[in-house]
Amino acid sequence: MDSKKVGKFIKSLRESKGWSQETLADKMFVDRTKVNKLENGNRNIQLEDIILLSKIFDISVEEILFGEKKCENNEYKLSKMFKEYLKHQNRKRKKIKMWSILGIIIFSILYICLISFYFFQNYNSIKVYKFFGEDGQYTIENGLLILTREKIYFQIGGITPSIDEVEIYSEINNRKDLVYKGSPENIFYDFNGYNSFISYKDFIDKKQKIYIKIDSLEIKLTFVEDFVNDNFLYDKYKKIGESLSSKEQNTPLKIKEIFSCDSNSCSLKKENENLIYSNNFFKIEGKNFYINYDLENQIFEYQKNEQQNTILKFVMLKDETILCDIGDCKNAKKIFLDFQKNYICKYLSE
């Protein structure tokens, strides 16, 4: 297609009608500068403009496209050239469509790769642990450890009786290092790296142990995993102000049926023991023993009343193994199995 030839032809058609460029522009619903560019051959004419001009001047599309009137001598030539033009336009559209689809595919692959990389970098990367420890003289409770691949947060929840200063030690491969000395009330953090307080990989692989030293007493901390970001979807929980009472939310059906319940707790008095269920804690006050079982964290505490000392404390892990922290650990499994048979199966199982 010769743009100059087409432009002159459009100009001659316009002038034959006695129209100005502005008049033709109005009929084409375009700006006058576009008509000027078309007539001067400075702009390739588009198919939609060709069709519109053929209607305006009441001539064939072929005549507009090739800039000449149809007659017996050129009719075949114009028809053949028009078919070639349509084939070219069709190939052009197919090529544009192909490149558009290819671009979308490449963009989609890159986007999926980026999302996948981000997902695998962050999946299972945030872990929250509760920790506790006890040696008979001091009790450490409600400790919190937050592990991420970038940063580590550590807070000692509370020590009974209260003290002013502690030392924290880390042990990896039988090498023990002092990592902190100061007030137990401080919240301290560290960036994950070569010299970090907690080694992310060693801690998760259970190769690192953490101790708190008070005076000359050394207390090994027991860590219980409380949260890990390993879900694809997370449940939506009600706001605190909208939540149901703990009794309505957590109390097992058997407890409701057998125990006497009020708004705070449920209790059952038997001949030699008193059973109490409150906010996911199951307590047994016996004649010669005391049991406190944290159902949420699977922390089992056993105490003999006559000694007034906790002689056994352990955590029942998800794979049903026992992580013993204090006391006569070799009897931990037997004591827990007896507790499970006599209390869990009887009162806590649905």
C-alpha positions as CSV (number, residue, x, y, z in Angstrom):
1,M,0.0,0.0,0.0
2,D,1.4,3.4,-1.1
3,S,0.5,5.9,1.7
4,K,1.3,8.9,-0.5
5,K,-0.9,7.7,-3.3
6,V,-3.8,6.8,-0.9
7,G,-3.4,10.3,0.7
8,K,-3.7,12.1,-2.6
9,F,-6.7,10.0,-3.5
10,I,-8.5,10.8,-0.3
11,K,-7.8,14.5,-0.8
12,S,-9.2,14.4,-4.3
13,L,-12.4,12.7,-3.1
14,R,-12.8,15.3,-0.4
15,E,-12.2,18.2,-2.7
16,S,-14.7,16.7,-5.2
17,K,-17.3,17.0,-2.5
18,G,-16.2,20.6,-1.7
19,W,-15.4,19.6,1.9
20,S,-12.8,21.1,4.1
21,Q,-10.5,18.9,6.2
22,E,-12.5,19.8,9.3
23,T,-15.7,18.6,7.6
24,L,-14.2,15.2,6.7
25,A,-12.7,15.0,10.2
26,D,-16.2,15.5,11.7
27,K,-17.7,12.8,9.5
28,M,-14.8,10.4,10.5
29,F,-15.2,11.4,14.2
30,V,-11.5,12.3,14.4
31,D,-9.3,15.4,14.8
32,R,-8.5,17.5,11.7
33,T,-4.8,16.8,12.2
34,K,-5.4,13.1,11.5
35,V,-7.1,13.9,8.2
36,N,-4.1,16.2,7.3
37,K,-1.6,13.4,8.1
38,L,-3.6,10.9,6.0
39,E,-3.7,13.2,3.0
40,N,0.0,14.0,3.2
41,G,0.9,10.3,3.5
42,N,2.5,10.8,6.9
43,R,0.3,8.2,8.5
44,N,-0.6,4.7,7.4
45,I,-4.3,4.3,7.0
46,Q,-6.0,1.7,9.3
47,L,-8.5,-0.9,8.1
48,E,-11.3,0.8,10.2
49,D,-10.5,4.1,8.5
50,I,-10.7,2.5,5.1
51,I,-14.1,1.0,5.8
52,L,-15.4,4.3,7.1
53,L,-14.1,6.3,4.2
54,S,-15.6,3.8,1.7
55,K,-19.0,4.5,3.3
56,I,-18.5,8.3,3.4
57,F,-17.5,8.5,-0.3
58,D,-19.7,5.6,-1.4
59,I,-16.9,3.7,-3.1
60,S,-15.3,0.3,-2.6
61,V,-12.8,-0.6,0.1
62,E,-10.3,-1.7,-2.6
63,E,-10.4,1.8,-4.2
64,I,-9.6,3.6,-0.9
65,L,-6.9,1.0,0.0
66,F,-5.0,1.4,-3.3
67,G,-5.8,5.0,-4.1
68,E,-7.4,4.7,-7.5
69,K,-10.8,4.3,-9.0
70,K,-11.9,0.9,-10.2
71,C,-12.3,0.2,-13.9
72,E,-12.2,-2.7,-16.3
73,N,-8.4,-2.4,-16.7
74,N,-7.6,-2.6,-13.0
75,E,-10.5,-4.4,-11.4
76,Y,-8.8,-7.8,-11.3
77,K,-5.6,-6.2,-10.0
78,L,-7.3,-4.3,-7.2
79,S,-9.3,-7.4,-6.2
80,K,-6.1,-9.6,-6.1
81,M,-4.2,-6.9,-4.1
82,F,-7.1,-6.6,-1.6
83,K,-7.0,-10.3,-1.0
84,E,-3.3,-10.2,-0.4
85,Y,-3.8,-7.3,2.0
86,L,-6.4,-9.2,4.0
87,K,-4.0,-12.2,4.2
88,H,-1.2,-9.9,5.4
89,Q,-3.5,-8.4,8.0
90,N,-4.6,-11.8,9.1
91,R,-1.0,-13.0,9.5
92,K,-0.2,-9.8,11.4
93,R,-3.1,-10.3,13.8
94,K,-2.1,-13.9,14.4
95,K,1.5,-12.9,15.1
96,I,0.3,-10.2,17.5
97,K,-2.0,-12.7,19.2
98,M,0.8,-15.3,19.4
99,W,3.2,-12.8,21.0
100,S,0.5,-11.6,23.4
101,I,-0.2,-15.2,24.5
102,L,3.5,-15.9,24.8
103,G,4.0,-12.7,26.8
104,I,1.1,-13.7,29.1
105,I,2.6,-17.2,29.6
106,I,6.1,-15.8,30.3
107,F,4.6,-13.3,32.8
108,S,2.5,-16.0,34.5
109,I,5.6,-18.3,34.8
110,L,7.7,-15.5,36.3
111,Y,4.9,-14.6,38.6
112,I,4.4,-18.2,39.8
113,C,8.1,-18.6,40.3
114,L,8.3,-15.4,42.3
115,I,5.3,-16.4,44.5
116,S,6.7,-19.9,44.9
117,F,10.1,-18.6,45.9
118,Y,8.5,-16.2,48.4
119,F,6.2,-19.0,49.7
120,F,9.1,-21.6,50.2
121,Q,11.3,-18.9,51.8
122,N,8.6,-18.0,54.4
123,Y,6.6,-21.3,54.8
124,N,7.4,-22.9,58.1
125,S,9.8,-20.0,58.9
126,I,8.2,-18.5,62.0
127,K,8.1,-20.6,65.1
128,V,6.8,-19.6,68.5
129,Y,7.7,-21.6,71.6
130,K,6.6,-21.4,75.2
131,F,9.2,-22.5,77.8
132,F,9.5,-23.4,81.4
133,G,12.0,-24.9,83.9
134,E,12.3,-25.8,87.5
135,D,15.0,-27.2,89.9
136,G,13.0,-27.4,93.2
137,Q,14.1,-24.0,94.5
138,Y,13.3,-21.8,91.5
139,T,10.4,-22.0,89.0
140,I,10.5,-20.4,85.5
141,E,7.2,-20.1,83.8
142,N,5.5,-18.4,80.8
143,G,8.7,-17.9,78.9
144,L,8.4,-17.0,75.2
145,L,10.7,-17.6,72.3
146,I,10.0,-16.4,68.7
147,L,12.2,-17.8,66.0
148,T,12.3,-16.4,62.5
149,R,14.9,-16.8,59.7
150,E,15.8,-13.2,60.2
151,K,15.3,-12.3,63.9
152,I,15.0,-14.0,67.3
153,Y,13.0,-12.7,70.3
154,F,13.5,-14.2,73.8
155,Q,11.6,-13.3,77.1
156,I,11.7,-15.0,80.5
157,G,8.1,-14.8,81.6
158,G,8.5,-15.1,85.3
159,I,10.8,-16.6,88.0
160,T,9.5,-17.7,91.4
161,P,10.9,-16.5,93.8
162,S,11.8,-13.3,92.0
163,I,15.5,-12.4,91.5
164,D,17.4,-9.5,90.1
165,E,20.0,-11.2,87.8
166,V,20.2,-14.3,85.7
167,E,22.8,-15.9,83.3
168,I,21.7,-17.6,80.1
169,Y,23.8,-20.3,78.6
170,S,23.7,-22.0,75.2
171,E,25.0,-25.5,74.6
172,I,25.7,-27.0,71.2
173,N,27.9,-30.1,70.8
174,N,28.7,-30.2,74.5
175,R,30.1,-26.6,74.3
176,K,28.4,-24.2,76.7
177,D,28.6,-20.4,76.2
178,L,27.4,-17.5,78.2
179,V,25.0,-15.5,76.0
180,Y,23.3,-13.1,78.4
181,K,23.8,-11.8,81.9
182,G,21.3,-9.3,83.4
183,S,17.8,-8.7,84.6
184,P,15.3,-11.5,83.8
185,E,12.6,-8.9,83.0
186,N,14.4,-7.8,79.8
187,I,13.1,-8.7,76.4
188,F,16.1,-9.3,74.2
189,Y,16.5,-10.1,70.5
190,D,19.2,-11.1,68.1
191,F,19.6,-11.3,64.4
192,N,19.9,-14.8,62.9
193,G,23.4,-15.4,61.8
194,Y,26.8,-17.0,62.6
195,N,27.1,-15.5,66.2
196,S,23.4,-15.4,67.1
197,F,22.2,-16.3,70.5
198,I,20.1,-19.2,69.1
199,S,21.1,-21.2,66.1
200,Y,17.9,-21.5,64.0
201,K,18.7,-24.9,62.5
202,D,20.4,-26.4,65.5
203,F,17.6,-25.4,67.8
204,I,14.9,-26.8,65.5
205,D,16.9,-30.0,65.1
206,K,17.1,-30.2,68.9
207,K,20.9,-30.0,68.9
208,Q,20.9,-26.8,71.0
209,K,20.0,-26.6,74.7
210,I,19.3,-23.4,76.7
211,Y,20.1,-23.1,80.4
212,I,19.3,-20.3,83.0
213,K,21.8,-20.0,85.9
214,I,20.6,-18.5,89.1
215,D,23.3,-18.1,91.7
216,S,25.0,-21.6,91.5
217,L,21.8,-23.4,90.3
218,E,21.5,-24.3,86.6
219,I,18.1,-24.9,85.2
220,K,17.6,-26.5,81.8
221,L,14.7,-25.0,79.8
222,T,12.0,-27.1,78.2
223,F,10.5,-25.6,75.0
224,V,7.1,-26.4,73.7
225,E,6.1,-25.4,70.2
226,D,3.0,-23.2,70.3
227,F,2.7,-21.9,66.7
228,V,4.3,-22.4,63.3
229,N,3.2,-20.8,60.0
230,D,2.7,-24.1,58.2
231,N,-0.9,-23.8,57.1
232,F,-2.1,-22.8,53.7
233,L,-5.3,-21.3,55.2
234,Y,-5.9,-20.1,58.7
235,D,-9.1,-20.1,60.7
236,K,-10.7,-16.7,61.5
237,Y,-11.2,-16.4,65.3
238,K,-13.7,-14.1,67.0
239,K,-12.4,-11.0,68.6
240,I,-11.8,-11.2,72.3
241,G,-14.9,-9.2,73.1
242,E,-17.0,-11.5,71.0
243,S,-15.6,-14.8,72.1
244,L,-17.6,-17.3,74.2
245,S,-16.6,-18.0,77.8
246,S,-13.9,-20.6,78.3
247,K,-16.4,-23.0,79.8
248,E,-18.7,-22.9,76.8
249,Q,-15.8,-23.1,74.3
250,N,-13.5,-25.8,75.8
251,T,-15.3,-27.9,78.4
252,P,-15.6,-31.5,77.2
253,L,-19.1,-33.0,77.1
254,K,-18.4,-35.6,79.8
255,I,-17.2,-32.9,82.2
256,K,-20.4,-31.0,81.7
257,E,-22.5,-34.1,82.3
258,I,-20.6,-35.5,85.4
259,F,-19.1,-32.4,87.1
260,S,-20.8,-29.5,88.8
261,C,-20.0,-26.4,86.7
262,D,-20.3,-22.7,87.3
263,S,-19.1,-19.7,85.1
264,N,-15.4,-20.2,86.0
265,S,-14.8,-24.0,86.5
266,C,-16.2,-27.5,86.9
267,S,-15.5,-29.7,89.9
268,L,-16.1,-33.2,91.1
269,K,-15.6,-34.3,94.7
270,K,-14.8,-37.9,95.3
271,E,-14.0,-39.8,98.4
272,N,-10.2,-39.3,98.3
273,E,-9.7,-36.7,95.7
274,N,-11.1,-33.5,94.2
275,L,-11.2,-33.1,90.4
276,I,-11.2,-29.6,88.9
277,Y,-11.5,-28.6,85.2
278,S,-10.9,-24.9,84.3
279,N,-9.8,-23.2,81.1
280,N,-8.1,-26.3,79.6
281,F,-6.4,-27.3,82.8
282,F,-7.4,-30.5,84.5
283,K,-6.3,-30.7,88.2
284,I,-6.5,-33.6,90.7
285,E,-6.1,-32.9,94.4
286,G,-5.6,-36.3,95.9
287,K,-4.8,-37.4,99.5
288,N,-1.1,-38.0,98.8
289,F,-0.6,-36.4,95.4
290,Y,-1.4,-33.4,93.2
291,I,-1.7,-33.4,89.3
292,N,-1.9,-30.4,87.1
293,Y,-2.4,-31.2,83.4
294,D,-2.3,-28.4,80.7
295,L,-4.4,-29.9,77.9
296,E,-3.4,-27.2,75.3
297,N,0.3,-27.6,75.8
298,Q,0.3,-31.2,77.0
299,I,2.3,-30.3,80.1
300,F,2.0,-32.8,82.9
301,E,3.0,-31.9,86.5
302,Y,2.9,-34.4,89.3
303,Q,3.5,-33.6,92.9
304,K,3.6,-35.5,96.2
305,N,1.9,-33.6,99.0
306,E,4.0,-34.8,101.8
307,Q,7.1,-33.6,100.2
308,Q,5.7,-30.3,98.9
309,N,8.0,-30.5,95.9
310,T,7.3,-31.2,92.3
311,I,9.0,-34.5,91.6
312,L,7.9,-34.9,88.0
313,K,7.2,-32.5,85.1
314,F,7.2,-33.3,81.4
315,V,5.7,-32.5,78.1
316,M,3.8,-35.0,75.9
317,L,4.9,-34.2,72.4
318,K,2.7,-34.6,69.3
319,D,4.3,-37.9,68.3
320,E,3.4,-39.3,71.8
321,T,7.0,-39.2,73.0
322,I,7.8,-37.7,76.4
323,L,10.1,-34.7,76.8
324,C,10.9,-34.9,80.5
325,D,12.1,-31.8,82.3
326,I,12.2,-32.5,86.1
327,G,12.2,-35.5,88.4
328,D,12.2,-39.3,88.0
329,C,11.9,-39.3,84.3
330,K,12.1,-43.1,83.9
331,N,8.7,-43.5,85.5
332,A,7.1,-40.6,83.5
333,K,5.5,-42.8,80.8
334,K,4.0,-45.2,83.4
335,I,2.6,-42.4,85.5
336,F,1.1,-40.7,82.4
337,L,-0.4,-44.0,81.1
338,D,-2.1,-44.5,84.5
339,F,-3.4,-40.9,84.4
340,Q,-4.7,-41.4,80.8
341,K,-6.5,-44.7,81.8
342,N,-8.0,-43.4,85.0
343,Y,-8.8,-39.8,84.1
344,I,-8.4,-38.8,80.4
345,C,-10.3,-41.7,79.0
346,K,-12.9,-41.4,81.7
347,Y,-13.6,-37.6,81.7
348,L,-11.8,-35.9,78.8
349,S,-12.4,-38.1,75.8
350,E,-15.4,-37.4,73.6
